[in-house]
Amino acid sequence: MAVILDGKKLKEKILESLKIKIDGFTKKPSLTVILVGNDPASRIYVNNKKITAEKIGINSDIITYPSSVTEDELLEKIHELNKDDNVNAILVQLPLPEHISKEKVINMINPQKDVDGFTPYNFGKLFSGEKPFVYPCTPKGILLLLDEYNIELEGKHVVIVGRSNIVGKPLSQMMLNRNATVTICHSHTKNLAEITKTADILVSAVGENIIEGKMLKPGCVVVDVGIFKDAAGRTRGDVDFENVSKIASYISPVPGGVGPMTITSLMLNTVELFEKTL
């Protein structure tokens, strides 16, 4: 039976350490989140971020707009936050309404306050092999989780299923920077199972229950990033946990694996951006 990659446990450990560090600051780090519209999932995510931030001593502010807000209004607010020395980290909760360009909004954020690590500057730094101001939260959380369990990356074959800018692409580069050999698969990949069977470490981030036990080689490390509700309303991941956990050496559960590490990385990034201003 696979060892569980316990993101909840590691989250508490890191947040406790962060709180001690923040308690030693004369000024507190600050995180400002912009939420547009009334998407229930987004509202839950944003509130969880605020609760976690305030629990460890980060000043957290949520700016809400109706879905009818104009693109210019949103860009002007980000410009205002960029100039505010009391704001260390800016996050715009995605998705945005269709009439607002996600690219324009992300591009407007000052890279030194880009807590998600999504601006072209930080992305470009990452993919050129240099160090960005901060690394994207979910990939960073995945690496923290693997490191906690002493899972070696150097020389290992990592297969990533999913090529999003949020997980797949940045994680592939971060794995390469750790001397792993990386293969990215996606919706147009042929013979997916033949590729996943070669993985020493498999990361799936597509939001569909697609990874079965027969697709893995024994002893593979499995990181499940996907999360969604099935027809019965149950929270599921990309991986058939019951069967895969009998084959894998390590596996992250859903929920309780990568999810807690994403929000932990957000807190770490906020503090890192704050420390760069000292």
Residue, then its C-alpha position, 0 to 999 in steps of 0.5 A: m500500500a502506498v505511503i500517503l503524501d499528506g499535504k494537510k500535515l505539511k501545511e500545518k508544519i510550514l504555516e507554524s514556522l511562517k507564523i513564528k517568522i512573521d511574529g518577529f517582523t515589526k511590519k506585517p506582510s500584506l496580501t490583496v486579492i481581487l475577486v470579480g463576480n459571484d462564482p461560488a468556488s472562487r469565493i470559497y477559495v478567496n475566503n480560505k486564503k484570507i482566513t489562512a493569511e490572518k491566522i499566521g499574521i499576514n494582513s489580507d484584503i479582498i477587493t470585490y467587483p461585480s461581473s459587470v466591472t469594466e476591464d479598464e476599471l480593473l486595470e486601474k485598480i491594479h495600477e493603484l495597488n502596484k503603487d501602494d507601498n503597503v501592498n506586498a502581494i497582489l492576486v487576481q482570482l481566476p476565472l474572469p468574465e469573458h469581456i475581461s482579458k486575463e492576459k491584460v490583467i496579469n500583465m498589469i501586475n507588478p512582477q515584484k508583487d505577482v504572488d502567483g508568479f504568472t506575469p510574463y516577467n516571472f514566467g520568462k525568468l523561470f523558463s530561461g533558467e533564472k530565478p523569478f521573484v516567486y514560483p507559481c503556487t501549485p508547482k511549488g507546493i508539489l515540490l515541497l511535498l515531494d521534498e518532505y518525503n525525500i523523493e529524489l527528482e534528479g535522473k527520474h522520469v517525470v510524466i506530467v499529464g496536463r499542460s496548463n500555465i498554472v501547473g503543467k508548464p511551470l512544473s515541467q520547467m521546475m522539474l527540469n531545473r532539478n535535473a529530472t527528465v520530463t515528458i508532458c502529455h495532454s488531450h492530443t497525446k496518443n497512447l497515453a498509458e504507454i507513456t505513463k507506464t514509463a514514469d518514475i513520478l506521475v503528476s496528473a492535472v486535468g480535472e478528469n478521473i483518467i489515471e487507472g492502476k493499469m497505466l502505472k509501473p509498480g513503485c511509481v510516485v503519483v501526484d494527483v492535482g485534479i479536483f472536481k465533483d462527480a455525478a454523486g457530488r463526491t470530491r474526486g481527483d484524476v486518479d483512481f485512488e483505491n486501485v492506484s494506491k495498491i501499485a504506487s509507492y507514494i500517492s497524494p490524496v484528493p482532498g488533502g494532498v496538493g490542495p493544502m500545499t497550494i495555499t501554503s505556497l501562496m503564504l510563502n510567496t507573500v512573505e518572500l515578496f515582503e522580505k524582498t522589500l526590507 
